[in-house]
Amino acid sequence: MDGFALPVKKLKGTDPVETLDLSGKNLGVASAVVIASLISVNGGLTKLSIAKNKLGHEGTKTICEALEQNKTLKELDISGEMFGKSNIGGTAGVKHVAKMLGVNGGLTSLDLSNNLLCGVNQMASGTYTAEGITAIAEALRVNGALTALNLSSNRLKDEGVSAVCEAIHSNKETKLALLNIENNGIGPVGVNAVAAMVVVTGSLTKIDVSCNSFGPEGAKVFADALRVNGALTEVNLDGFALPVKKLKGTDPVETLDLSGKNLGVASAVVIASLISVNGGLTALDLSSNDLKDEGVSAVCEAIQSNKETKLASLNMGKNRIGSVGAKSVAAMVAVTGGLTSVELRGNKLGDEGWGTIFAAICGNKDSKIMSLDASSENIGPAGGKMIAEALRTSVTGALTEVWETCQPTAS
C-alpha cells in the first residue's frame, strides 16, 4: 500500500514491539487508515514515528481518532520535511492533532515540526493563519501529560508562539520539560510571551529558541526570565544549548569551555546575565564564536559588575570584536583585579583598541594580568607607541610578558 509493505503484526501488537519507525516511507491516506485501525488495538506500542510521509489531513484524522481511544502510546513523531509539504495536511490536519491532544492523557512526546501549522512555509510562501496553532494552544491548557513538544520550523510568528506560551503559562498541571520553538519568526512580542512562560513553568528544563529574530533586546528579556527559573538546565539561542545552571553557578564548575559553538550576540547576552551572579567560575573560554562588539560588551559589563567574581582566565579570541568592543574590554580590565589571563587575538581591535586595552591594564594598580599576547595582530606604529607609553607609565607590577609585532613605518 502506497509502495511500502506495512508490518501488520507489529502494528496490531501480535508481534509485539515497543518502538516502530515508519518515517519517510511515502505513506499516504490509505496507509494511514490501516495504521490507525491496527494501532487502536495495540496495547504494547509506546513509540511511533510516521514522520516525513504524506498523511494529509484525512490520514492524520484517522490516526488521531485512534489515539483518542488508545492511550498507551507515549511518543508520536508526525513531523514533516524541511522545505517540503506538510506531513499532516497543514492547518486542517493540526486541528485533528489538537482534538486528540485535548483528550489523550497518555502521550508524553509530540513532534509537529516542519508542518506548515500556520499555512506558511520556510520560504514565507502561503497565507498565514493562527487558527490551527490556537487549537493546539487550547489543548495545551488542559493537557497534563505532555513532557516534550517540538513545534520548530512552522513560521508560528509572534501570534502563534504567544498563544502556545500563554496556554502553557496558564496550565498549572503542565509537565512540559522540553519545548522546541526554533525557527518560527519570533520577534519582540513573542519573546516576551516566551519569557513570561519560562518564569512560571517549573517543569521546563530545556528550551530551544534558536533561529528566530527577537534580537539582543529580546535576549535580555529572555535572560531575565532564566535567572528566575531555577529548573532550566539548557537554553539554545544560536544552535548550541547553553548550560544554564553551570553559567549561573547553581551547578558549580570552575571551568567552562564554550569555544567554537557558533554563539552569537543573543547567546552572549544570556551568558552575561548568568555569569553576573556566578561567584565560583574561574575560567571561561568564549573563543572562536561570533559575539561581536555587542556580545563582548555585555560579557565585560557583567564581569565588571559582579563583585563576587573569581574569574581569573578569560578567552575571547576570534570573535570579530572591533573598536567598540575593545573599549568595553578596556573598561573591564581597568577595574577588575582578579583576572590573570586575557586572550584577545584574532579580532579586529586595531591600533587604538590594543593601545587602549594595554593602557587600561597598566593603569590598574590591582591588575593581576601577567602577560598579554598581541603578536600577529598587525599593530601599526601608532599602536606600538600607545603600547610602549602604557608600559613606560605602568603602575602594575604584574604585567611582565608582552608579545607584540608592529608593522614598520612606511618610508
Summary of the structure (lengths in Angstrom):
residues: 411
radius of gyration: 26.7
end to end distance: 81.0
largest distance: 88.5
contacts: 1538
relative contact order: 0.05
helix: 39%
strand: 14%
